């Protein structure tokens, strides 16, 4: 069975792309075949793997428009077992072109259904931090939404917004969509962060993953070198934490 996980939060700066890349690399390190799909016009995931968006001839946008297949746009990354369907700035235009079209929210789901069976164990969808046709495509196609959240003041508000979106998607296009939450960029030295983490743990029982991703400067350095944390700094605390997250994700019961 292929597990399809969208990664999103409407609040930016919560390590969404970092989590997508790091989790994907850790799953690949554990012997799983993984496809990362960049659905953000900023193309940060694409750049984080050393690709230059402006030089790409084919992107995920071409697959969404139906001019080629998902296999036609995906490519191998430097990490064994980790492929990527890249993006560039043209994805912002495609986001608008899709909206008037019939069943626009199911374009990605159709492309994923056309992949050969068992080609990938995991497909991770890196979403833009906004609601649009691309995000709706991701949530319609996914079995599960992983929500990265910081233990900080605005976390509760952003969580309420995206949980409402999950409920809407369940009613309209994907009744089986579920979600889980992972705390990222956690600073245990900060008293407010510790208190908010306790509140999240108390109020999100069953939805909050046990793994906590702390602040690590190496995670910020990785994109500049086009590598995930598992190859750039494999012995760091952040690498260990994302490996633990991968193990926890693999142990989850999927629908």
BELGI-V291366 format. One record per helix or strand of 3 or more residues. SS is the DSSP state (helix for helix, strand for strand). FROM is the first residue (numbers start at 1). TO is the last residue. If there is no record, write none. Layout:
SS;FROM;TO
SS;FROM;TO
This chain:
strand;3;7
helix;16;29
strand;34;39
helix;44;48
helix;53;55
helix;60;65
helix;70;73
strand;74;76
strand;82;85
helix;91;99
helix;104;113
strand;122;127
helix;133;141
strand;144;149
helix;155;172
strand;178;186
helix;191;203
strand;208;214
helix;217;225
helix;229;232
helix;237;251
